Amino acid sequence: MDELLLRDLTPGVLAVLVRRGADFAAAEDAVQDALVEAVRVWPADPPRDAKGWLVTVAWRKFLDATRADAARRRREDRVEEEPAPGPAPAVDDTLQLYFLCAHPSLTPSSAVALTLRAVGGLTTRQIAEAYLVPEATMAQGVPPTPLRQWGSISRAKRTVSGVRFEQPGDVSTVLRVLYLVFNEGYSGDVDLAAEAIRLTRQLATVIDHPEVAGLFALMLLHHARRAARTAPDGGLVPLAEQDRGRWDTRLIAEGVAILQAALARDRLGEFQAQAAIAALHADAPAAEETDWVQIVEWYDELVRLTDNPVVRLNRAVALGEADGPQAGLAALATVDPTLPRHTAATAYLHERAGDPTTAARLYTEAAAKASNLAERTHLTRQAARLNAGGGGSRARGAGGAGPRTRDAAPD
């Protein structure tokens, strides 16, 4: 049984049922029943047209469920008669399904969960294990609860059930959801970063939009550095200290090519700008050869596009590299000090400015605020190094390499 094939076919099958008139929740249940049937039947009797088989079986499951529920008899009169078995229609409704799962009425976490379920074809258990639980719950050592996650998915399904399928979608919302999936990390038996890349690649085949290409390029460029981000003991390795020989040059080349084609269309968006920054890091043979001046210029574009305080924080760090730590500290002083990584970035720039005492104190403060163990350990080690008189070695990478700091200059 080809599980990846089933996951690839799931969104298209679900979209066909919704387009025929099934509400989202009922259609999703019917598709899940059809997938269970496929697992049972296909090993002994594989179909010639896998998608057509799934559409036929899922539609039957939907009609059976509709007829079995007396409260839905009025709706049954409005649904189409069962179509004759045959090849699945050539129309691809996957794009509309992305829009439906990223509906603005959903919370970000619900949109992510529904996208993974409906478009990604993941099981509830896989989603529950893939960091889609509150971070406070994780920190307290409480294991993910599939029922709680299922409740979130169920609520999301009910929310979008009344949404007309032909409504135009918001590309920026879809991209934001996919970026959230990418940022969830690499835990559980599903690699969410790789899953986000797969879904974004799929989206890029059905919509011609420079920001879709920009997000796809950004994901590829960051993912290319993945193997070098973690030390054998699990500790974080900042960008400047990473073994660049371990970066995936194939992914870098693909990301750069996609980005260049998107930028050539002269419709700049925030994901293209972020990807340009990542490409400049990837292009430097060594940390010392990084073109920080151009990176600051791209951060200026990001500020213009988003006016995001996190972008301003990252720009301050990059400015500290381009024009010196005092310039970076001056820029950082205008940024909200309650932002995550603000204290760590301030510590980094103070160390660069030759003030190890202040830097050590701030690294300790930043470690206490860290959102995960790996980042906390990294920052604690930085403070210990300076307190031990190890200030001669620059502590590049104020924020560590955690998934929530992907666009940070020092990574």
N, C-alpha and C positions, 0 to 999 in steps of 0.2 A: 504493500500500500504506500503510495507516494503522498506523504503528509503535506509536503510543500505544494504539490499540485492542488490538493484540496484547499489549502489556504489561499492559493492564487485565484481559484475559481469562486471562492465564497462571495466576495463582494459583487461580482457580476451576476451571480444567481440571485442574491438578495435584492439587487437593484431591479432585476426583471420582475420579481414578485411585487415590489413596491410600485413599480410603474403600472402593473396590471390592476392595482387597486387595493392590495393588501396593506393594512397599516403596518408600521415598522416593527412593532413588538411581535405581532402575529407572524409576520414574514420571517423575522429572525428565528423564532421558535421553529417554524417549518423547515428552514434551511438547516438548522442544527439537527433536526430529526432526519433529514435527508442525508446529512453527512454520516450520521450513525449507521444508516442503512447502507451507505456506500462502503463503509469499513467492513460491514458484514458480507456484502455481496460481491464487491469488486475483485477480491483475490481469486475467486473461482470463476467469475464471469465478468471480466472487464468490458465496459461499454466502448463502442467506437467513438461516440461523441460524449465525452465526460461531462461537459457543461450542459448539453441538452438533456442528458440523463438526470442530472441533479435538478435542473429546472422542472422537468416533468414530475419527478418524485416530490420535490418540495411543494409544487403547486397542489398535488394530490393531498399532501399532508395538511396544507393550509385549508383546502376545501373540506377535508374530513373534520378538522378542528372547528371550522365555521359551522358546519351542519350539526355538530355535536352540541353546540351551545345555543340553547333556545333564545337567549338574549341577543344573539347575533343573526337571527333568521331574517330580520328586515334587511340587514346588510348583505346576506347571501343572495337576495334577489338582485343586488346591484353588481355582483361580481361576474366576471366572464365565465362562460362554460369552459370546462377543461379542454385545453388545446390538444390536438392530436400529437402523439409523440413524433419527434423529428429534430432536425438540427436546431440549435439555439439561435435566436435572432442575432444578426451581426452587430446591431447597435450596442454601443458600450456605454452603460449608465454608471460606470464606476465613479466618474467625476462628480455626478450629482450625489452619490452616496458619501463621498468625502465631505461635501457641503452639508449634507444632512447630519452627519456625525459631529460636525463642528458648528452646529447651530448656536447662535449667540445666546439663546435662552439657557444653554447648559453651562454649568461651572467648568472651569478648565480641567479639573480632575475627572469629571464625568465625561467630558468630550474626549479626553485621552482614553479612558476606559472603553467607551463605546467605539472609538476608532479602532482600537486594538481588537475588539471583539468582532465588529461587523466587517471592517475593511481588512484587518490583519488576520482574521480567522483564528485568533487565539482562544483557548478555553478560559473559563472563569478561573480555574485553578492557576493557570499560567499567569493571568493578569494579577491575581491576588499575590503571587509570589514575586512579582516584578516591580517592587517598590511603590506600587500604587496604594499605599496605606499612609496615614499621617506619619510624618517623621517623628513626632513625639511618641507615638506608639512603638515605633521601631527602637527608639532610644530607651524606652522602658523595658525592652526585652519581651514585649508581648508579640507572639507570632501573628502573621497576617491571618485574617479571618475570611475565608471564602464567602461566607454568608453575608458579611458586611459589604464586601466588594460586589457581590451579586446584587445586593440591594441598591448599590450605586448604579450599576448597569441597568437594573430594572427601572429605576426612576428616570434614568436618561432615556430609555426606550419609550416610556410613557410620555415623556416630555415631547419627543419628536414625532410621536404617532399621529398627531393632528396636523403636522406640517405638510403642506402640499409639495409634492415631489418636484414639480416644475418650477418652484420658486428659484430665482437666481441666487447663487451662492457668493460668499465673500471669500475671495482667494486668500486675503491676508489672514483671516481667521483659520482657514485650513492649514496654512503654513505655520501659524503659531502653535496649533495643536501638534503638528508633526515635530516641531522643534522641541516642544515639551516632552514628547515621547523620546526623542534623541537624548535629551538632558537627563532622563531618568536613570541612566547608567547601565551597568552590565551584570545585574544580579539575577538570580533565579535560573531556570532552565531555558529561558528565552533571553537572548541578547537584545535588549531594547534599542541600543544604538544601531546595531545591524538591521533590526526590524524597521526602524525609522528610515534608514537608507533604502531598504527594499521598497517601502511604501512610497517614499518620495520619488524613487526611480520610476515606479509605476505611475505616479501622478504626472510625471514629466512626459510620459508617453501619450497622455490623453489631454493635456493642456499645454499650449504654447505661450508661456509667460516668463519674462526675464527673472522675476523674483522666485519662481519655482526653480529655475535653473540656478539662481543664486543660492538658495537654501540647499539644493542638492550638492553644489560645489563646496559650500561651507561644511556640510557633513562629511564629505569625502576627505577634505583637507584635514579636518580635525581627527577623523578616524584613522588617517594615515599615521598619526603619531602615537596611536594607542599603545603599541607594544613597548614603547620607550618611556611611558609615563610612570611606570611602577617598578620599584626595585625588587630584587628577589625576596626581601623580607616584607613586602607589601607596602613599603613606604612610598610617598610621593616623590617623583623626580621632576623638579621644575624645568621649564622649557629650555633655559640656557644650559642646563646640565645634562640634558638628554643625549643619548648616543644616537646621532643622526643617521648612522648607518643602519639603525633598526627601523627607521621610518619607511613606510611602504611607498616606494617611488611610483609604482603603477597607479595607486590611488591619487597621489599628488598630481601626476601628469593628467589623469582624467579630470580631476577637479579644476585644474588650471585651464584646460581646454574648454570646459563647460562655462567657466567664469568669463573667459575672454569673449566667447560668443555672446554671452548675455550682456556684457558691458558694451559690446559693439552696437547694441540696439539703442543705446543712449536713453534708457529709461531706468535710471538708477534708483534702487531701493535699499532698505537697510540690510537685507541678507546678502545682496551683492557687495555692499561695502564691508560687511563683516568677513565675507569670503576673501575680499582683496587683502585685508589685514592678515588673514591666515595664510594666504598665498605668499605674501612678503616674508613671513616667518619661514615658510617651507622653502623659499628660494635661497635663503642665506646658508652658505656652506658651513658656517660656524656662527655662534651667537654674536661674536664681536663684529661680524660683517652684516648684521641686520640693519636694514635701511629704516632707522627709527624716524627720520624726518618725514619720509613718505607715509609711514604708519600714522604719525600724528595728523598728517593731512587727511588721511582716510577717517580717522576719528573725528576730525572737524566736520566731515561730510555726514557722519553718523549723528553727531550732535544736531546738525541742521535738520536731518531727517526725522529724528526721534525726540531730541531733547531729553534723553533718558539719563537719570542720575548715575546709573551703573556705567553707562558709556562715558560720562564725564569722569568718573573715578578711573576707569581704564585709560582714558586719554591723559590724565595727570601722571600716571605711572609711565606711560610712553613718553610724555614730555620730559620726565625726569631722566630718561635715557637719552633723548635727543639733545636737550639743552642743559642738562645738569640737574642734580637732585634738588637744589633750591628752587628751581623753576617748577619742578614737580610738586614740591611741598606747597608752594604758593597756589598752584592750581587746585591741589587737594583741599586746601583751606576753604575753598568755595563750595565744596561738595558736602552733602548731608553726612555728618559723622556717624549716624546710626546705621548707615548702609553696611551690609555684610562685606567683609574684606577691607573696610576703610582703615581699621586699626592696623591690620597686617600690611597694607600698602604704605601707611605712614611709617611703620617700623622699618620696612625695606628702604624707603627713601632716606630716613635718618641714618641708617647704616651706610648707605651710599655717600651721605654727606659727612661721614667720619665721626658720628656720634653713637658709638656702640652701647653706651650706658642707657640712653633713651631708647635705642632700638631694642635692646634686650627686654626692657620693661614693657614696651609695647607688644613685642612678640608674645610675651607671657599673657598679656591682656587679650590679645587676639586668639590665643590658644583656648582660653576660657570661653570664648564666644563661638568657637568653631562648630559647624553644624554636623560634622562627622568625625569619626575616630582618626581616619588617615590624615585629615587636615590638621586636627589637633596635635597629633604626634609630630607632624612635620614642623609646625610652628613652635612646639615645645623644644624640639631639637635645635632650632635656630636660636632660641633664647639661651639654651644651655651652652651652645657653642660660643656665643658672645660673652656670657658670664664666665666661661673658662678661659677667656682671652684669645678666642679663635677668630677675632675680627678680620684677620688678613684674608680670609676666604669669603668672597662676596656671596651673600645669601640671595641669589637670584630666585625670583618666583615667590613674591609675597603671598599670593593667594593659594599656592599649591596647584595641583592639576586636577582638582575635582570636577565632575561634570557640570556643576553650576558655575564654573568660572571659565567656560570654554572660550569666551571672547576676550578674556583678560590678556593684556599685553605680555606679562611674564609667564602666563599659563601656570 
